[in-house]
Amino acid sequence: MSRYDDVMARKSDIMKKALGIDYDQFETGGIAFDYEAMMARTGYSLDEIRAIQAETGVGNTPLLELHNLTALVRRLAPKGKGARIFLKDEASNPSGSFKARRASVSVYHAGQNGYTTVIAATSGNYGAAVASQAAIRGMDCIIVQECYDSAGIGQPEIVEKARKCEAYGAEVVQLTVGPELFFVFLELLEETGGFNASLYTPFGIAGVETLGAEIAHQVRERTDRYPDAVVVTNAGGGNLTGTARGLRAAGCEETEIIAASVNLAGLHMASDSQFNRKSFTTGHTGFGVPFAVWPDRSDVPRSAARPLRYMDRYLTVSQGEVFWVTEALARLEGLERGPAGNTSLAAALGAAGEMDRDQILVVQETEYTGAGKHVQPQLSFARQRGIEIGFGDPTDEIPGKSIILPDSPDLIRPRDLNLDDLKQSLIRHAVGERNAAELSENDINFLAEETNKDRAFVRQTIEERNHGTR
């Protein structure tokens, strides 16, 4: 047996030791498992998580009203349309993004349970968040990054994040795109006895619940009502899941949860040749769609990020639209923030134009920007890779071949994904992955909860799958 096969064969035992969670206790047989029991396994209430985060300066970030962008939307929208747009400025967190919330609980829990090292596999802001929290708590940190293609060319955004992690004292292990990421991650967990600070554990998702609760309380304090809609950048689903759970806990039962991703259709996220042909390393459909329809593809046995339970609408935007909105946020509101975090803002400009003027829409997060994350380095890197850059209608953009910034703001038109199609795909994946020839009533109920649909929808989807009609 090869070293790779040996490590992968023991992945469940390695994960159990590195998390201190026995996921088997939540299994109920077949497809279903007890999701709420798994979430409760953190052992921390929302108030306790607030206190944990306050110790390291996480949370209580500003809620800013974007007066000038709201005015722009109203100028372009039909009469009486154009919701007030608010922005939750998560760049104010210690590491510069909302992911400090996810990291805070994991790192705290690791320290409380005797771990001296925390390890995370991520090429994004989460690595910096874990490194920052580990530095504050006096713990060692290792970040494993998928950074380069086989030619050794690294994306400027990912390279910058490596420098940020190292600035906080973390050791950064950089790899080429491919299956070695998970393998090296498992090896390091086993060799060091470190804690698995995965994005997808209950600790990570529970940390984001404070964000949703803060949005609810801050909007109510400012406007004497809850937000009508909250737009959330969606990748692996944890951002949306945690925010939605926090909003619900705070009483926002009627608030519409809108997911937003950059459209990278046609690009394969695990392809070496296509790795550097995308300008967004997160917040795109290459993560957003696969993780929505198959949450348990993550690095833990059962992902706590399950966005289709909470998503009311899913909008996609182009790379060019996000770059344009990033510039507009700086020019009109005096806020220079990173492009990936502005995915939700690009979608919000379209959504706000459909809403009434007396309604309230919240853009759920921002992220820091810097040398490699800024618009210009991203566009320069794309041009070096042979991607055409220009102005025009962003609907003509072809991911991996062109980036088209809109000629005018009225060309920013987010597109809806069909949620029922995604939910049917989740059901088919669940049945296929678990080889479930016959589903129990418990399985049917679970899939109805997973998709936020009724049992009849689940049964019809399964019948269509079994008879090959879909």
ABEGO torsion letter per residue (X at the ends): XBAAAAAAAAAAAAAAAAAGBBAAAABAEEABBBAAAAAAAAGBBAAAAAAAAAAAGBEGBBBBBBAAAAAAAAAABBBGBGBBBBBBBAAABAAGBAAAAAAAAAAAAAAAAGBABBBBBBABAAAAAAAAAAAAAGBBBBBBBBABBAAGBBBAAAAAAAAAAAAAGBBBBBBBBEAAAAAAAAAAAAAAGBBBBBAABAAAAAAAAAAAAAAAAAAAAAAGBBBABBBBBBBAGAAAAAAAAAAAAAGBAABBBBBBBBBABGBBAABAAAAAABABABGBAAAAAAAAABAAABABABBABBAAAABABBBBBBAAAAAAAAAAAAAAAGBBBBAAAAAAAAAAAAAAAABBAABBBBBABBBBBBAAABAAAAAAAAAAAGBBBBBEBAAABBBGABBBBBABAAABBBBBBBAAAAAAAAAAAAAAAAGBABBBAAAAAAAAAAAGBBAAAAAAAAAAAAAGAX
